[in-house]
Amino acid sequence: MVLNLIFLGPPGAGKGTVAQAVMDKYSLIQISTGDLVRAEVASGSALGKEIEAVINKGNLVEDNLIGQMFEKYLKEKVSSPDFNGFILDGFPRTLPQADMLKGILERLNQNLTAVIYIESSKDSVVKRLSSRWTCEKCKKVYNTVSLKPKVDGICDVDGAKLIQRDDDKPETIAKRYDTFLEKTLPLINYYEKENILYKYDGNVSPALSIEAANKIIEKFVK
């Protein structure tokens, strides 16, 4: 059984942790559009050169180029006997991209198995992310809730000061949460109409979040 999955959720919902656990359990590949762009440019292909020219002008890579690159990569992967499915990272982000993805999968005789939405409250996300502190020297990340340094405000590794990045400040996180909801709600509605959207409460520990995701996925494993 091939498992083709998308995880959605606000920043701090734990998507990365859950996706990694699911990938490991079912031997799936993770497809990151950011990684694909970098690899395509590095390959020196005609498509890579076209993408590089767009980036060098300071422009966003257009959907049609992302689509070409994604389809080329996935076509190669699905032909492998070891292909068990994928988890998408950072794609789709918009309704046009969702439509484009649907067309690509149809051409490759693939389907999306499930879109899993990890619901997390703003309070939970702000608390989780604003607890992150980073060593200003070695960049090791601590969490004042779940991974405390031995001495408050000091890195265990090199004794340097811990700082809070602007991205991890409560007001910034709250704004990112609101932006996520605004941009992602149309996608959630889209996949709900496709009858492949599954939600669960992500205001729990990482272990329970992984367990909840696996319960959804187990419905499709035969």
LINMO-V559185 format. One record per run of one state. SS is the DSSP state (H for helix, E for strand, - for the rest). FROM is the first residue (numbers start at 0). LEN is the number of residues. If there is no record, write none. Layout:
ss/from/len
SS/FROM/LEN
SS/FROM/LEN
//
This chain:
ss/from/len
-/0/2
E/2/7
-/9/5
H/14/12
-/26/2
E/28/4
H/32/11
-/43/2
H/45/11
-/56/6
H/62/16
-/78/6
E/84/5
-/89/5
H/94/13
-/107/6
E/113/6
-/119/2
H/121/8
-/129/2
E/131/4
-/135/5
E/140/3
-/143/3
E/146/1
-/147/3
E/150/1
-/151/2
E/153/1
-/154/6
E/160/3
-/163/2
H/165/3
-/168/1
H/169/24
-/193/3
E/196/5
-/201/4
H/205/13
-/218/4
//
